[in-house]
Amino acid sequence: MADIWDVDDWVENAASLPVRRFYPSAVANFTGLPLEQVFTRLLHLVQGGALVLLYEIRCPEYDCARTVKTVSDKELLKFDFECDIHGEFEVTPGMIFPVFEFNPEFKKRMISKKKRKSQPTLKPALIY
């Protein structure tokens, strides 16, 4: 059965892969944990400095749903945006999607940690 620490495991593993950003739903689907629980844990990792919370603004057109802009500051969500295909639109809550990005230092550390694990290690001999 999955628990909250599986979120941390997922984040550490993903940081060592060529993944730049991810959605909370990806973690929830993998771990089987409720999205709200996963999101809360990811916010804790943001506070700890491992992750950065960003907001994607998507085009409101159903057949488009392109990411028009990714911002880190909620204040920027108050402005109008423009889709290259469908033109200008006013942002509503349904167009904003949280996305998490790895802190570069955390990502570097996780890649280094994975490399160390993959290298053969010498095991100390038993001493009697």
Helices and strands as residue ranges (DSSP letters): H 5-15, E 21-22, H 24-31, H 35-47, E 51-58, E 67-71, G 74-78, E 80-83, E 87-90, G 93-95, E 96-102, H 104-118
